[in-house]
């Protein structure tokens, strides 16, 4: 299972449903711990979806881009997935 222990990874490729579920769960745990904060960056292509509204059992949004801030390091991250066509996604530091 993926863990955002001491350091939140700069990049993670999401190539499967299990990758997707793992990162969703880890993001939720890290937000609950106070380490990550979700925010809306105003990007015209992003859609603000509360990460806690995404159920790991589905249904999932067709496409989303979500933004997060590491409250300790102030680093910013983007989590994007294209679920409709199964193209996968990415967690990346921005």
C-alpha positions as CSV (number, residue, x, y, z in Angstrom):
1,X,0.0,0.0,0.0
2,X,1.2,3.5,-0.8
3,X,2.3,5.6,2.1
4,X,3.0,9.4,2.3
5,X,5.2,8.8,5.3
6,X,7.8,11.5,6.0
7,X,7.9,12.8,2.4
8,X,5.0,13.2,0.0
9,X,6.2,11.8,-3.4
10,X,6.8,14.3,-6.2
11,X,5.3,12.1,-8.8
12,X,3.1,8.9,-8.9
13,X,1.7,7.4,-12.1
14,X,-1.7,5.9,-11.8
15,X,-2.0,3.0,-14.2
16,X,-4.7,0.8,-12.6
17,X,-7.8,1.0,-10.5
18,X,-5.8,-0.4,-7.5
19,X,-3.3,2.5,-7.9
20,X,-6.3,4.9,-8.0
21,X,-7.9,3.5,-4.9
22,X,-4.6,3.4,-3.0
23,X,-3.8,7.1,-3.7
24,X,-7.4,8.2,-2.9
25,X,-7.1,6.5,0.5
26,X,-3.7,7.9,1.2
27,X,-4.7,11.4,0.3
28,X,-7.8,11.2,2.6
29,X,-5.6,9.9,5.5
30,X,-3.0,12.6,4.9
31,X,-5.7,15.3,4.9
32,X,-7.2,13.9,8.1
33,X,-3.8,14.1,9.7
34,X,-3.6,17.8,8.9
35,X,-0.6,17.3,6.6
36,X,-2.4,18.0,3.3
37,X,-5.1,20.6,2.4
38,X,-7.2,20.5,-0.7
39,X,-7.7,23.8,-2.5
40,X,-9.2,25.2,-5.7
41,X,-6.6,26.9,-7.8
42,X,-9.1,28.5,-10.2
43,X,-7.7,26.5,-13.2
44,X,-10.4,26.6,-15.9
45,X,-9.9,22.9,-16.5
46,X,-10.0,21.8,-12.9
47,X,-13.3,20.9,-11.3
48,X,-13.5,21.2,-7.5
49,X,-14.6,17.9,-6.1
50,X,-14.1,17.3,-2.4
51,X,-11.8,14.3,-2.3
52,X,-13.9,12.8,0.5
53,X,-16.9,12.7,-1.9
54,X,-15.0,10.2,-4.1
55,X,-16.0,6.7,-3.1
56,X,-13.4,4.0,-3.7
57,X,-16.2,1.7,-4.8
58,X,-17.3,4.1,-7.6
59,X,-18.9,5.6,-9.4
60,X,-16.1,7.9,-10.2
61,X,-16.0,11.3,-12.0
62,X,-15.1,10.9,-15.7
63,X,-12.2,13.3,-15.4
64,X,-10.9,15.5,-12.6
65,X,-7.9,17.7,-11.6
66,X,-7.6,18.3,-7.9
67,X,-5.0,20.5,-6.1
68,X,-3.4,20.0,-2.7
69,X,-1.0,21.9,-0.4
70,X,1.5,20.2,2.0
71,X,0.9,22.3,5.1
72,X,4.4,21.7,6.5
73,X,6.6,22.2,3.4
74,X,4.1,24.5,1.4
75,X,4.7,22.3,-1.7
76,X,1.7,22.1,-4.1
77,X,0.5,19.0,-5.8
78,X,-1.9,18.2,-8.7
79,X,-3.9,14.9,-8.8
80,X,-5.5,14.3,-12.2
81,X,-7.3,11.2,-13.5
82,X,-9.2,10.4,-16.7
83,X,-11.5,7.5,-15.6
84,X,-14.0,7.4,-18.5
85,X,-11.6,6.0,-21.1
86,X,-9.3,4.4,-18.6
87,X,-6.3,6.6,-19.5
88,X,-5.1,6.6,-15.9
89,X,-3.7,9.6,-14.1
90,X,-0.9,11.3,-12.2
91,X,0.0,12.7,-8.8
92,X,2.6,15.4,-9.3
93,X,4.3,18.2,-7.5
94,X,3.7,21.5,-9.2
